[in-house]
Amino acid sequence: MIESIGSTAPGWITALMDTLGAPGAGVAIAAENLFPPLPSEVILPLAGFAAGRGSLHLASALAWTTLGSVAGALALYGVGALLGRDRTVAIASKLPLVKVADIEKTERWFRRHGTKAVFFGRMIPLFRSFVSIPAGIERMPVPVFLTLTTLGSLIWNTVFVLAGYLLGEKWEEVTGYVEVYSKVVLAAVALAVAVFVAARVSRTGPGTRRRE
């Protein structure tokens, strides 16, 4: 039973895999895409570990976790498509220090680099889920979105499932490496936000207004 080999994983994850097998891992990953705080760095290596112990088939674990990733991403794409550009602009323009011009620049950037953003975004913590929303807002062709999401997700999932498969009893060591990677990404995002805010405040300061 998977529950006996994943005693330190959240109970609902082991229960899903124990009850449904590889499809349970897919359901867990779909949920992780919709709710990013859920631990993909636990779900995927645990699925690989289970495959190494014979509780799951390795190919099935890879297929179902990738299917779950795509299903979750497609749901978020739908959220972006329903939200639409007008609502997005209306909401974002009300945020402090955000201008419509900033949104338009982001739109232009996504039109030029959206395919790369979706593909590589599937391999970056936090952005793995959220990159699907602008793709929906910009109405990226669904076949293109699905192809890029599937390929990016397959690479990400394969790395972590195989890590759990090869590490065996030490599968939990994967989480330590992911935490470092996630902290680096979050630090870079925080720095970028700080630079943006500082630049915007300096442009809108009292001296700027007098010159205008």
Salt bridges, closest charged atoms under 4 A:
GLU32 OE2 - ARG128 NH1 2.90
ASP102 OD2 - ARG200 NH1 2.78
GLU107 OE2 - ARG85 NE 2.58
GLU138 OE1 - ARG111 NE 3.51
GLU169 OE2 - ARG53 NH1 3.41
